[in-house]
Amino acid sequence: MSTKQEKHYQDLISQLEQLHEEAIALEKKFAPAIAKVAPEFKKSAKNLLHYLTLRHHDIRVLQEKLSQMGLSSLGRAEGHVLASLQAVRNQLCHLSACEPTSKHVAVSFSENHKLLSEHTEALLGPRPEKRSTRIMVTIPGEADDNYELILRLLKAGMNCARINCAHDTERTWLKMVQHINEAKKETHLKCKILMDLMGPKLRTGPLKEGPKLAVLHPVQNDIGQITEAAKIWLAPPGATPPKNIDAALPVSLEWLAQLQEGDKIRFTDTRGRKRFFSVIRKEPNGLVTNLFKTSYITTGTELRVKNKAIAQQVAQVGELPPIYSPIILKKDSFLLLTKKQIPGEPAQFNAQGHVVQPAHIPCTLPEVFTQVKPGQPILFNDGKIEGEIKDVNPDQLLIKITYASQTGSKLRADQGINLPESKIHVQGLTDKDKHDLKFIVKHADIVNQSFVNQVENVDALLQEMHRLKAQKLGVMLKIETQEGFRNLPRLLLATMKAYPAGIMIARGDLAVESGWQRLAEVQEEILWLCEASHIPVVWATQVLETLAKKGRPSRAEITDAAMAQRADCVMLNKGPHVVQAIEFLHDILVRMQEHQNKKTSMLRSLHISDLEELKADHKTNL
């Protein structure tokens, strides 16, 4: 061996040894944190720190040199960092004059798969029969009285049912849980129950109430001709409408009981237009009617039946919900975001068309007003509206709109607000989260914490769980902000204090926060860090969404679902075709696990022309 070649080997060995020493040093530095993690996560916590050391360096040149020698390039070392470093070093020692070593490593090659498998099963239940990746499904609120839907979801392949505490009530959640447990008994299938805490609500507040009005439209074609009547349900408040109803109006049942099929109910709408409903079907609790012309109906609109011998000729439309007109925002317009919950209104103009009062809308999270700075970006409604904070005071923020659609974008109540460059610290759990957690402890297997930005958020949850004696409840952290992503290593160590634990990649808010162009990179980094921690990760948001909602997937969605196989669980959102989406996703996951295991490509035989046929063709051509 030449001196130059020996020096080359020694240089590579030296780099690997330095990485090893730095990894051990970081492990020692974080010894107090490692001491606090659950026993099942001790090895994984150490390996996470080793991986952070490895990724602190840019080792692309080292990787290229190792690869050229036919050695591991460390590109798949996530789950067993020290074992990989030691194995490559020992291979180099066989080529050089140094002695191979057999130092203790936190996680061996064989332990890597065992740890992740055990942690995933503890959190998400046993591995399904034909695939390794679990399927989670968001349960719609209407499932509280639809046991058959839950049964179909479970039979289609749902392994974990998600209930979002930001919606519905405890009564609805309890009925969902009862249906899930009943379906599990009937099918003898396993299914975990995960419940989301709503977390701090960073959203727009209420808008100013408009008129109590219902606008009813028949179906029209492109040239304005009516092709189908609007189906209107007339019934007392709370009466369940039949299927395929376009709108419902509250009317006294006593008055409706006098009417029969074929009767015409006449009225004058708010514009003075004379209109009528035609009764086409009588139900025990109301009437189904046809309406052939657009009508504007308000609370108190009089309904009349002429030329009919009935005791009561006239009735009134009951209380209708108010309409709320959105605030229209255009580029370079201004918006006031207020701390006081004063209902939002559009901008006010004088006779000359100049703005005398900019549009304003409240914010639901008061901490925002003391933790943002001028010049920072702010986004609304999943990034459809972008702005820059121009002025900050304790009661309001002045925002200049930097992006909106050319015709103006609509800002409504209860729409999301994102502050990607602001560090928003919220102490403890909200009162609602504490209340909901009591229900979750009794009825769910996993609690999913939203809006997790700092270690203090995780600690607050674990303390409340300890107070409620919920030692067996699994914990999942929803990573949905740029701040949460930046703090992910510390958040992982914090959640490792509980067992079992997992991470959900909430790609919707994360895309808005990190920038659409960075989402692919960010979700990859989360997958790597979770693999290094042997913590199961859920790939969430808009997976096969077009299929679930409309019955047919887009091509991009199929590719996204295939990529999702590298996660340990994939989440589907609700939709009328969600059962079909589960079956479709199951098929994709089964196929893709033959080709991919995390970052590793699995080289099974290709389903292309038979090799013998290729050989025969080659001979023929010769």
FENLIN-V588680 format. One record per residue. N is the residue number from 1. RES is the residue in three letters. SS is DSSP state (H for helix, E for strand, - for the rest). OMEGA is omega in degrees with one decimal (999 if undefined). NEAR is the number of other ideal C-beta (glycine too) atoms within 12 Angstrom. Layout:
# FENLIN-V588680
((N,RES,SS,OMEGA,NEAR) (N,RES,SS,OMEGA,NEAR))
This chain:
# FENLIN-V588680
((1,MET,-,-179.0,13) (2,SER,-,178.0,9) (3,THR,H,-179.8,11) (4,LYS,H,-179.4,10) (5,GLN,H,178.2,16) (6,GLU,H,179.1,18) (7,LYS,H,179.1,15) (8,HIS,H,178.3,22) (9,TYR,H,-177.7,29) (10,GLN,H,177.9,22) (11,ASP,H,178.1,20) (12,LEU,H,178.9,36) (13,ILE,H,179.7,34) (14,SER,H,178.7,19) (15,GLN,H,179.3,28) (16,LEU,H,178.9,41) (17,GLU,H,178.1,25) (18,GLN,H,177.6,22) (19,LEU,H,179.3,34) (20,HIS,H,-178.6,34) (21,GLU,H,179.6,20) (22,GLU,H,178.6,27) (23,ALA,H,178.7,39) (24,ILE,H,179.7,26) (25,ALA,H,179.0,18) (26,LEU,H,176.5,31) (27,GLU,H,179.3,33) (28,LYS,H,-179.6,18) (29,LYS,H,-178.1,16) (30,PHE,-,-179.8,27) (31,ALA,H,178.4,18) (32,PRO,H,178.9,12) (33,ALA,H,179.3,27) (34,ILE,H,-179.0,27) (35,ALA,H,-175.9,18) (36,LYS,H,-177.0,22) (37,VAL,-,179.0,32) (38,ALA,-,-178.4,29) (39,PRO,H,-178.4,15) (40,GLU,H,-176.2,25) (41,PHE,H,-175.5,38) (42,LYS,H,-178.5,28) (43,LYS,H,-177.9,36) (44,SER,H,179.0,43) (45,ALA,H,177.7,41) (46,LYS,H,-178.9,39) (47,ASN,H,176.1,46) (48,LEU,H,179.8,46) (49,LEU,H,176.6,39) (50,HIS,H,-179.7,42) (51,TYR,H,177.2,43) (52,LEU,H,175.9,32) (53,THR,H,-179.2,32) (54,LEU,H,-175.8,36) (55,ARG,H,173.1,27) (56,HIS,H,-178.7,18) (57,HIS,-,169.6,20) (58,ASP,-,-173.7,11) (59,ILE,-,-175.8,28) (60,ARG,H,178.1,14) (61,VAL,H,177.1,15) (62,LEU,H,179.4,31) (63,GLN,H,-179.2,26) (64,GLU,H,-180.0,16) (65,LYS,H,179.3,24) (66,LEU,H,-178.7,32) (67,SER,H,179.6,18) (68,GLN,H,179.1,13) (69,MET,-,-179.6,21) (70,GLY,-,-179.8,12) (71,LEU,-,176.5,28) (72,SER,-,179.0,28) (73,SER,-,178.8,22) (74,LEU,-,-177.5,36) (75,GLY,-,178.0,23) (76,ARG,-,-175.4,28) (77,ALA,-,-171.4,39) (78,GLU,-,-171.4,41) (79,GLY,-,-174.9,41) (80,HIS,-,-169.3,38) (81,VAL,H,-177.0,47) (82,LEU,H,178.0,43) (83,ALA,H,178.8,34) (84,SER,H,179.2,38) (85,LEU,H,-178.0,42) (86,GLN,H,-178.7,34) (87,ALA,H,180.0,29) (88,VAL,H,178.5,41) (89,ARG,H,-178.1,38) (90,ASN,H,175.2,26) (91,GLN,H,177.2,24) (92,LEU,H,179.1,35) (93,CYS,H,175.8,24) (94,HIS,H,178.5,18) (95,LEU,H,-175.4,23) (96,SER,-,-175.6,26) (97,ALA,-,-178.3,16) (98,CYS,-,-178.6,20) (99,GLU,-,173.4,13) (100,PRO,-,-179.9,18) (101,THR,-,177.8,21) (102,SER,-,-179.1,14) (103,LYS,-,176.5,21) (104,HIS,-,177.8,15) (105,VAL,-,-177.6,31) (106,ALA,-,-177.4,37) (107,VAL,-,178.1,39) (108,SER,-,179.6,23) (109,PHE,H,-177.7,22) (110,SER,H,179.9,14) (111,GLU,H,-176.7,24) (112,ASN,H,-178.2,34) (113,HIS,H,-178.4,22) (114,LYS,H,-178.4,20) (115,LEU,H,-179.0,35) (116,LEU,H,179.7,39) (117,SER,H,-179.5,22) (118,GLU,H,-178.3,25) (119,HIS,H,178.7,36) (120,THR,H,179.3,36) (121,GLU,H,179.0,27) (122,ALA,H,-177.3,31) (123,LEU,H,-168.8,44) (124,LEU,H,177.9,44) (125,GLY,-,-176.4,30) (126,PRO,-,178.9,20) (127,ARG,-,176.4,23) (128,PRO,-,-171.5,31) (129,GLU,-,-171.4,13) (130,LYS,-,-177.7,16) (131,ARG,-,179.8,27) (132,SER,-,-177.6,32) (133,THR,-,179.1,40) (134,ARG,E,175.5,43) (135,ILE,E,176.5,48) (136,MET,E,-178.6,49) (137,VAL,E,174.2,46) (138,THR,E,-176.9,38) (139,ILE,-,179.5,43) (140,PRO,-,-178.4,30) (141,GLY,H,-177.4,22) (142,GLU,H,178.5,22) (143,ALA,H,-179.7,35) (144,ASP,H,176.3,25) (145,ASP,H,-179.4,17) (146,ASN,-,179.6,21) (147,TYR,H,-177.1,25) (148,GLU,H,178.5,17) (149,LEU,H,179.1,31) (150,ILE,H,179.4,38) (151,LEU,H,179.6,25) (152,ARG,H,178.0,25) (153,LEU,H,-177.7,42) (154,LEU,H,180.0,36) (155,LYS,H,-179.8,21) (156,ALA,H,178.0,30) (157,GLY,-,177.6,36) (158,MET,-,178.6,45) (159,ASN,-,179.4,46) (160,CYS,E,179.5,47) (161,ALA,E,-179.0,48) (162,ARG,E,175.8,47) (163,ILE,E,-176.2,45) (164,ASN,E,-177.9,33) (165,CYS,-,174.6,36) (166,ALA,-,-177.6,28) (167,HIS,-,174.0,24) (168,ASP,-,-174.4,26) (169,THR,-,178.5,18) (170,GLU,H,178.7,23) (171,ARG,H,178.8,14) (172,THR,H,-179.9,24) (173,TRP,H,-177.7,34) (174,LEU,H,179.2,22) (175,LYS,H,176.0,26) (176,MET,H,-179.0,43) (177,VAL,H,179.4,34) (178,GLN,H,178.3,23) (179,HIS,H,-179.9,33) (180,ILE,H,-178.9,41) (181,ASN,H,177.8,26) (182,GLU,H,178.9,19) (183,ALA,H,177.3,31) (184,LYS,H,179.1,28) (185,LYS,H,-177.2,17) (186,GLU,H,-174.5,18) (187,THR,H,-174.0,20) (188,HIS,-,177.7,10) (189,LEU,-,179.4,27) (190,LYS,-,176.4,26) (191,CYS,-,176.5,41) (192,LYS,E,176.5,42) (193,ILE,E,177.0,41) (194,LEU,E,177.9,47) (195,MET,E,-179.8,44) (196,ASP,E,163.9,40) (197,LEU,-,-177.2,43) (198,MET,-,-178.5,31) (199,GLY,-,177.7,39) (200,PRO,-,-173.0,35) (201,LYS,-,177.1,29) (202,LEU,-,-175.2,40) (203,ARG,E,174.4,31) (204,THR,E,178.9,40) (205,GLY,-,-174.1,32) (206,PRO,-,171.8,26) (207,LEU,E,178.2,28) (208,LYS,-,-177.4,25) (209,GLU,-,177.4,17) (210,GLY,-,-179.7,21) (211,PRO,-,176.4,20) (212,LYS,E,-164.4,23) (213,LEU,E,170.8,27) (214,ALA,E,177.7,33) (215,VAL,E,-173.8,24) (216,LEU,E,-176.2,36) (217,HIS,-,165.8,23) (218,PRO,-,-179.9,27) (219,VAL,E,179.4,19) (220,GLN,E,175.2,16) (221,ASN,-,-173.9,10) (222,ASP,-,-179.1,7) (223,ILE,-,172.2,7) (224,GLY,-,179.0,12) (225,GLN,-,-179.1,11) (226,ILE,E,-179.1,17) (227,THR,E,-179.8,14) (228,GLU,E,178.8,16) (229,ALA,-,172.0,28) (230,ALA,E,178.1,33) (231,LYS,E,-176.1,30) (232,ILE,E,-179.5,42) (233,TRP,E,176.4,36) (234,LEU,E,-174.2,48) (235,ALA,E,175.6,33) (236,PRO,-,-179.6,27) (237,PRO,-,176.8,22) (238,GLY,-,179.8,13) (239,ALA,-,-177.5,24) (240,THR,-,-178.5,17) (241,PRO,-,172.5,26) (242,PRO,-,179.0,23) (243,LYS,-,174.8,10) (244,ASN,-,175.8,14) (245,ILE,-,-178.5,27) (246,ASP,-,-179.1,26) (247,ALA,E,179.6,30) (248,ALA,E,176.6,31) (249,LEU,E,178.9,45) (250,PRO,E,-179.7,32) (251,VAL,-,-179.0,41) (252,SER,-,179.2,25) (253,LEU,H,179.0,23) (254,GLU,H,179.5,14) (255,TRP,H,-178.9,29) (256,LEU,H,-176.8,35) (257,ALA,-,179.9,23) (258,GLN,-,-170.4,24) (259,LEU,-,-178.8,35) (260,GLN,-,175.6,19) (261,GLU,-,-179.2,15) (262,GLY,-,178.4,17) (263,ASP,-,176.3,30) (264,LYS,E,179.6,26) (265,ILE,E,-173.5,38) (266,ARG,E,177.9,27) (267,PHE,E,174.0,37) (268,THR,E,-175.7,20) (269,ASP,-,-172.6,26) (270,THR,-,-179.6,24) (271,ARG,-,-178.2,17) (272,GLY,-,179.9,11) (273,ARG,-,179.2,18) (274,LYS,E,-175.0,14) (275,ARG,E,174.6,32) (276,PHE,E,170.4,25) (277,PHE,E,172.6,40) (278,SER,E,-179.6,28) (279,VAL,E,-179.4,31) (280,ILE,E,178.3,27) (281,ARG,E,177.6,25) (282,LYS,E,178.2,23) (283,GLU,E,-179.8,25) (284,PRO,-,-175.9,14) (285,ASN,-,178.9,22) (286,GLY,E,-179.7,31) (287,LEU,E,169.8,42) (288,VAL,E,-177.0,33) (289,THR,E,173.0,44) (290,ASN,E,173.6,31) (291,LEU,E,-172.3,39) (292,PHE,-,179.6,25) (293,LYS,-,179.1,25) (294,THR,-,-176.2,24) (295,SER,E,175.2,36) (296,TYR,E,-174.3,25) (297,ILE,E,-179.7,40) (298,THR,E,175.2,28) (299,THR,-,178.8,22) (300,GLY,-,176.7,22) (301,THR,-,-177.6,36) (302,GLU,E,177.0,23) (303,LEU,E,-176.1,38) (304,ARG,E,172.5,26) (305,VAL,-,-177.6,32) (306,LYS,-,174.1,15) (307,ASN,-,179.0,10) (308,LYS,-,-176.9,19) (309,ALA,-,177.1,10) (310,ILE,-,-174.7,20) (311,ALA,-,-174.8,13) (312,GLN,-,-175.4,20) (313,GLN,-,-170.2,19) (314,VAL,E,171.3,22) (315,ALA,E,178.8,32) (316,GLN,E,172.7,22) (317,VAL,-,-178.3,39) (318,GLY,-,-175.0,28) (319,GLU,-,177.0,19) (320,LEU,-,176.0,28) (321,PRO,-,178.8,19) (322,PRO,E,172.2,19) (323,ILE,-,-179.1,22) (324,TYR,-,-179.7,27) (325,SER,-,179.9,21) (326,PRO,-,173.4,27) (327,ILE,E,179.0,40) (328,ILE,E,-178.8,24) (329,LEU,E,176.4,39) (330,LYS,-,177.7,26) (331,LYS,-,179.1,21) (332,ASP,-,172.5,19) (333,SER,-,-177.3,27) (334,PHE,E,179.2,29) (335,LEU,E,172.7,44) (336,LEU,E,174.3,39) (337,LEU,E,-169.8,46) (338,THR,E,176.3,30) (339,LYS,-,177.3,25) (340,LYS,-,-176.5,20) (341,GLN,-,175.5,22) (342,ILE,-,-177.1,19) (343,PRO,-,-175.5,22) (344,GLY,E,179.1,40) (345,GLU,E,173.7,28) (346,PRO,-,177.3,30) (347,ALA,-,177.9,26) (348,GLN,E,-176.6,17) (349,PHE,E,173.9,14) (350,ASN,-,-176.2,10) (351,ALA,-,-179.8,7) (352,GLN,-,178.8,7) (353,GLY,-,178.2,9) (354,HIS,-,179.7,11) (355,VAL,E,176.1,19) (356,VAL,E,177.1,13) (357,GLN,E,-179.7,16) (358,PRO,-,175.6,31) (359,ALA,E,178.0,40) (360,HIS,E,177.2,35) (361,ILE,E,-179.0,43) (362,PRO,E,175.9,35) (363,CYS,E,-174.3,41) (364,THR,-,-176.1,32) (365,LEU,-,-174.8,31) (366,PRO,H,-179.0,25) (367,GLU,H,-177.8,25) (368,VAL,H,-168.1,37) (369,PHE,H,177.4,29) (370,THR,H,-173.4,19) (371,GLN,-,176.0,26) (372,VAL,-,-177.4,37) (373,LYS,-,174.4,21) (374,PRO,-,179.8,18) (375,GLY,-,-179.5,18) (376,GLN,-,179.7,28) (377,PRO,E,175.1,31) (378,ILE,E,-176.5,41) (379,LEU,E,-179.7,39) (380,PHE,E,171.5,39) (381,ASN,-,177.6,31) (382,ASP,-,175.6,26) (383,GLY,-,179.8,29) (384,LYS,-,176.1,25) (385,ILE,E,179.6,40) (386,GLU,E,179.4,33) (387,GLY,E,176.0,41) (388,GLU,E,179.4,28) (389,ILE,E,-177.7,35) (390,LYS,E,-177.6,26) (391,ASP,E,-177.7,23) (392,VAL,E,166.9,26) (393,ASN,E,-172.1,17) (394,PRO,-,-174.8,16) (395,ASP,-,-177.4,21) (396,GLN,E,174.6,27) (397,LEU,E,173.3,39) (398,LEU,E,-173.5,26) (399,ILE,E,172.5,43) (400,LYS,E,-178.2,30) (401,ILE,E,-178.5,35) (402,THR,E,177.1,26) (403,TYR,E,172.1,25) (404,ALA,-,178.7,29) (405,SER,-,-175.6,17) (406,GLN,-,179.9,9) (407,THR,-,-178.1,10) (408,GLY,-,179.1,22) (409,SER,E,-176.3,30) (410,LYS,E,175.2,26) (411,LEU,E,-177.0,45) (412,ARG,-,175.8,27) (413,ALA,-,174.6,32) (414,ASP,-,173.8,24) (415,GLN,-,-173.6,32) (416,GLY,E,174.9,34) (417,ILE,E,177.5,44) (418,ASN,E,178.7,40) (419,LEU,-,-169.3,39) (420,PRO,-,-177.9,35) (421,GLU,-,-179.1,24) (422,SER,-,177.2,31) (423,LYS,-,-176.9,22) (424,ILE,-,179.6,35) (425,HIS,-,177.1,25) (426,VAL,-,-174.3,31) (427,GLN,-,172.2,15) (428,GLY,-,177.1,21) (429,LEU,-,175.0,34) (430,THR,-,178.4,30) (431,ASP,H,178.5,15) (432,LYS,H,179.9,23) (433,ASP,H,178.6,33) (434,LYS,H,179.2,25) (435,HIS,H,-178.1,19) (436,ASP,H,-178.8,36) (437,LEU,H,178.0,38) (438,LYS,H,177.0,27) (439,PHE,H,-177.1,30) (440,ILE,H,-179.4,40) (441,VAL,H,-177.5,29) (442,LYS,H,-166.5,21) (443,HIS,H,-174.0,29) (444,ALA,-,176.8,39) (445,ASP,-,-174.2,36) (446,ILE,E,170.5,46) (447,VAL,E,-178.7,50) (448,ASN,E,-175.7,49) (449,GLN,E,-178.7,49) (450,SER,-,173.5,37) (451,PHE,-,-179.2,43) (452,VAL,-,-179.5,47) (453,ASN,-,-175.8,40) (454,GLN,-,177.4,28) (455,VAL,H,-179.6,27) (456,GLU,H,177.8,20) (457,ASN,H,179.7,38) (458,VAL,H,-179.2,39) (459,ASP,H,179.7,26) (460,ALA,H,178.2,30) (461,LEU,H,-177.6,44) (462,LEU,H,177.8,34) (463,GLN,H,179.1,20) (464,GLU,H,176.4,31) (465,MET,H,178.3,34) (466,HIS,H,179.6,18) (467,ARG,H,-179.8,16) (468,LEU,-,179.3,23) (469,LYS,-,-177.6,13) (470,ALA,-,-174.9,26) (471,GLN,-,-175.5,17) (472,LYS,-,-178.7,20) (473,LEU,-,176.6,37) (474,GLY,E,-178.3,41) (475,VAL,E,174.1,48) (476,MET,E,177.5,47) (477,LEU,E,178.6,52) (478,LYS,E,179.9,45) (479,ILE,E,-173.4,49) (480,GLU,-,179.2,41) (481,THR,-,177.7,43) (482,GLN,H,178.3,30) (483,GLU,H,176.9,32) (484,GLY,H,177.6,41) (485,PHE,H,179.3,37) (486,ARG,H,-176.5,24) (487,ASN,-,-172.2,26) (488,LEU,H,179.4,41) (489,PRO,H,178.8,35) (490,ARG,H,178.1,31) (491,LEU,H,177.5,41) (492,LEU,H,178.4,45) (493,LEU,H,179.9,40) (494,ALA,H,-178.2,39) (495,THR,H,176.3,51) (496,MET,-,174.5,43) (497,LYS,-,176.3,33) (498,ALA,-,174.7,39) (499,TYR,-,-0.8,30) (500,PRO,-,-177.6,37) (501,ALA,E,179.8,44) (502,GLY,E,-179.1,50) (503,ILE,E,173.5,51) (504,MET,E,175.6,48) (505,ILE,E,179.9,46) (506,ALA,E,-165.7,43) (507,ARG,H,179.4,39) (508,GLY,H,178.7,29) (509,ASP,H,-178.6,39) (510,LEU,H,177.7,41) (511,ALA,H,179.1,32) (512,VAL,H,-176.0,34) (513,GLU,H,-173.0,37) (514,SER,H,-175.1,35) (515,GLY,-,-175.6,21) (516,TRP,H,-175.9,20) (517,GLN,H,-178.7,9) (518,ARG,H,-172.7,19) (519,LEU,H,-178.5,29) (520,ALA,H,179.8,20) (521,GLU,H,-177.8,17) (522,VAL,H,-178.7,32) (523,GLN,H,175.0,35) (524,GLU,H,-178.9,26) (525,GLU,H,177.7,28) (526,ILE,H,177.4,41) (527,LEU,H,-179.3,34) (528,TRP,H,-177.9,34) (529,LEU,H,178.0,37) (530,CYS,H,176.7,45) (531,GLU,H,177.3,39) (532,ALA,H,-179.7,46) (533,SER,H,-173.9,48) (534,HIS,-,179.2,48) (535,ILE,-,179.9,53) (536,PRO,E,-177.1,50) (537,VAL,E,180.0,48) (538,VAL,E,178.6,48) (539,TRP,E,-169.7,40) (540,ALA,E,172.1,44) (541,THR,-,171.0,32) (542,GLN,-,173.9,33) (543,VAL,-,-179.0,45) (544,LEU,-,-174.8,44) (545,GLU,H,179.5,30) (546,THR,H,176.9,26) (547,LEU,H,-178.2,33) (548,ALA,H,-175.7,34) (549,LYS,H,-173.2,23) (550,LYS,H,175.6,17) (551,GLY,-,179.6,17) (552,ARG,-,-176.8,18) (553,PRO,-,169.8,30) (554,SER,-,179.4,18) (555,ARG,H,-179.8,13) (556,ALA,H,179.5,16) (557,GLU,H,179.6,28) (558,ILE,H,177.7,25) (559,THR,H,178.2,17) (560,ASP,H,179.3,32) (561,ALA,H,177.3,38) (562,ALA,H,176.7,30) (563,MET,H,-177.4,29) (564,ALA,H,-178.9,38) (565,GLN,H,-179.4,36) (566,ARG,H,173.7,37) (567,ALA,-,-179.0,46) (568,ASP,-,178.9,48) (569,CYS,E,178.1,45) (570,VAL,E,-177.3,48) (571,MET,E,173.8,48) (572,LEU,E,175.2,50) (573,ASN,-,-176.8,31) (574,LYS,-,178.4,31) (575,GLY,-,-177.8,29) (576,PRO,-,-178.6,17) (577,HIS,-,-174.0,25) (578,VAL,H,178.1,39) (579,VAL,H,176.5,32) (580,GLN,H,179.9,26) (581,ALA,H,177.8,41) (582,ILE,H,-178.5,41) (583,GLU,H,179.4,26) (584,PHE,H,179.5,31) (585,LEU,H,177.1,46) (586,HIS,H,-178.9,33) (587,ASP,H,178.9,25) (588,ILE,H,-177.0,34) (589,LEU,H,178.4,39) (590,VAL,H,179.8,23) (591,ARG,H,-173.4,22) (592,MET,H,180.0,30) (593,GLN,-,173.4,28) (594,GLU,-,-175.0,21) (595,HIS,-,-170.1,22) (596,GLN,E,171.3,25) (597,ASN,E,-171.7,25) (598,LYS,-,-179.3,33) (599,LYS,-,-172.9,22) (600,THR,E,174.3,19) (601,SER,E,-179.9,15) (602,MET,-,-171.0,18) (603,LEU,-,172.3,10) (604,ARG,-,178.6,13) (605,SER,-,-179.3,11) (606,LEU,-,178.0,12) (607,HIS,-,177.4,9) (608,ILE,-,-178.4,8) (609,SER,-,-178.7,13) (610,ASP,-,-177.9,12) (611,LEU,H,-179.9,12) (612,GLU,H,177.3,10) (613,GLU,H,178.0,12) (614,LEU,H,179.1,14) (615,LYS,H,179.9,13) (616,ALA,H,178.2,13) (617,ASP,H,-178.5,13) (618,HIS,H,179.7,12) (619,LYS,H,-179.9,10) (620,THR,H,-179.6,9) (621,ASN,H,178.1,8) (622,LEU,-,999,7))
